[in-house]
Amino acid sequence: MRNTKQRDLILSIVNNSYSHPGALDIYNEAVKLIPNISLGTVYRNLNRLVDEGLIKRIKTPDNIDRFDHTNKHAHFICMKCGSIIDLGEEYLFNLEKIDDNEVLDCEVSFKGICKNCKKKGC
């Protein structure tokens, strides 16, 4: 797929965000720089970027897709408020090969209740 100004901007927004933005969040950022971009364009480009392995889609308890960069890390997803917290590589098995099989990707999500929700008694 050819690079376009819209695609490059969407990729940049995802790769420079640590908030795991949803499509609407990405659209709201993109429209500041490209006022005529449509939400449909954002969705199409997000799907293509996921298909190409340039970004990852994160499924959340509320069924809203969130998007993330592809650096090695795990997630903690709060089942109460839906927040997503990045966890470093130390939470993953640091294995390059498992029984002579080459590991190309790993997706790890821990699900539970975040410390903020625990404090609030949610």
Backbone torsions as a table, in degrees:
resi	resn	phi	psi	omega
1	MET	NA	138.2	-178.4
2	ARG	-77.6	149.1	177.8
3	ASN	-76.8	136.2	174.2
4	THR	-123.7	165.4	178.0
5	LYS	-59.2	-41.4	-179.6
6	GLN	-64.9	-47.0	-178.4
7	ARG	-62.0	-45.8	180.0
8	ASP	-61.7	-39.9	179.2
9	LEU	-66.2	-45.0	179.9
10	ILE	-61.3	-44.6	178.0
11	LEU	-61.1	-42.7	179.5
12	SER	-63.8	-41.9	179.4
13	ILE	-60.9	-46.6	-179.4
14	VAL	-65.1	-47.7	-175.4
15	ASN	-67.9	-22.2	-179.0
16	ASN	-103.5	10.3	-179.2
17	SER	-110.3	139.3	173.8
18	TYR	-110.9	11.3	-178.2
19	SER	-97.4	1.0	-178.7
20	HIS	53.4	64.6	-173.1
21	PRO	-68.3	150.3	170.9
22	GLY	-88.1	175.3	-177.9
23	ALA	-59.0	-40.6	-179.5
24	LEU	-66.5	-39.0	176.3
25	ASP	-61.4	-43.8	-179.6
26	ILE	-65.0	-43.3	177.2
27	TYR	-58.5	-46.1	-178.2
28	ASN	-62.0	-31.9	175.4
29	GLU	-76.3	-44.1	-175.8
30	ALA	-64.4	-38.6	-175.9
31	VAL	-66.6	-19.8	175.9
32	LYS	-67.0	-32.0	-177.9
33	LEU	-102.0	-28.7	177.5
34	ILE	-128.9	86.3	-172.9
35	PRO	-57.4	-26.7	-177.0
36	ASN	-94.9	9.3	177.7
37	ILE	-69.4	142.5	-179.8
38	SER	-103.8	158.6	176.6
39	LEU	-61.9	-36.1	177.3
40	GLY	-61.0	-39.9	177.1
41	THR	-63.0	-40.4	178.6
42	VAL	-63.0	-48.6	179.4
43	TYR	-59.3	-47.1	-179.7
44	ARG	-59.3	-45.3	-179.1
45	ASN	-68.6	-38.2	176.5
46	LEU	-61.1	-45.9	179.4
47	ASN	-61.3	-41.5	179.2
48	ARG	-67.1	-41.9	179.3
49	LEU	-63.6	-37.6	174.9
50	VAL	-65.4	-48.0	179.8
51	ASP	-58.2	-34.4	-179.6
52	GLU	-83.5	-3.8	179.1
53	GLY	76.4	17.4	-178.8
54	LEU	-87.6	-22.0	173.5
55	ILE	-140.9	168.3	178.1
56	LYS	-117.2	148.2	174.9
57	ARG	-98.5	133.5	177.0
58	ILE	-113.1	125.4	175.9
59	LYS	-86.1	133.4	-178.3
60	THR	-114.7	163.2	-179.5
61	PRO	-58.1	-28.3	-179.3
62	ASP	-89.5	10.5	177.4
63	ASN	61.8	25.8	173.1
64	ILE	-101.1	122.1	178.8
65	ASP	-68.8	134.1	173.7
66	ARG	-118.2	161.0	-173.3
67	PHE	-128.4	151.1	-173.0
68	ASP	-149.4	159.2	174.9
69	HIS	-69.4	172.6	-174.3
70	THR	-102.6	11.3	176.6
71	ASN	-61.6	149.0	-178.7
72	LYS	-66.3	117.8	173.8
73	HIS	-170.4	162.5	177.2
74	ALA	-106.5	173.2	178.4
75	HIS	-127.3	149.1	165.8
76	PHE	-113.3	121.5	-178.2
77	ILE	-111.6	120.1	178.4
78	CYS	-76.3	126.4	-178.6
79	MET	-78.1	-10.1	179.0
80	LYS	-93.1	-57.3	-173.8
81	CYS	-100.7	-10.6	178.2
82	GLY	81.4	5.0	179.8
83	SER	-65.6	149.5	179.4
84	ILE	-120.6	124.6	-177.8
85	ILE	-115.1	128.2	176.5
86	ASP	-73.0	137.4	173.6
87	LEU	-118.9	137.1	-176.8
88	GLY	-70.3	176.8	-178.5
89	GLU	-59.3	-23.1	-178.1
90	GLU	-62.9	-15.8	177.5
91	TYR	-88.1	-3.2	-179.1
92	LEU	-110.7	154.1	170.7
93	PHE	-67.9	127.4	-177.4
94	ASN	-91.1	66.9	-177.2
95	LEU	-114.3	129.1	175.7
96	GLU	-86.3	-30.7	-179.3
97	LYS	-136.4	141.8	175.2
98	ILE	-122.2	113.4	-179.3
99	ASP	50.1	45.8	178.3
100	ASP	67.1	10.7	172.6
101	ASN	-94.6	136.2	-179.7
102	GLU	-83.8	122.2	178.4
103	VAL	-83.1	118.7	179.5
104	LEU	-97.7	-29.7	-176.2
105	ASP	-156.7	154.9	176.9
106	CYS	-147.0	131.0	176.6
107	GLU	-119.9	117.4	-179.3
108	VAL	-125.1	126.3	175.0
109	SER	-131.4	123.2	173.0
110	PHE	-93.9	135.7	-179.1
111	LYS	-118.0	136.8	-178.7
112	GLY	-174.5	-147.9	179.7
113	ILE	-121.0	125.0	-176.9
114	CYS	-71.0	163.1	-176.9
115	LYS	-63.2	-32.2	178.3
116	ASN	-66.1	-43.0	178.5
117	CYS	-68.4	-35.7	177.2
118	LYS	-63.0	-42.1	179.4
119	LYS	-63.3	-39.1	-178.7
120	LYS	-77.1	-14.0	-178.5
121	GLY	74.2	28.2	-179.3
122	CYS	-62.9	NA	NA
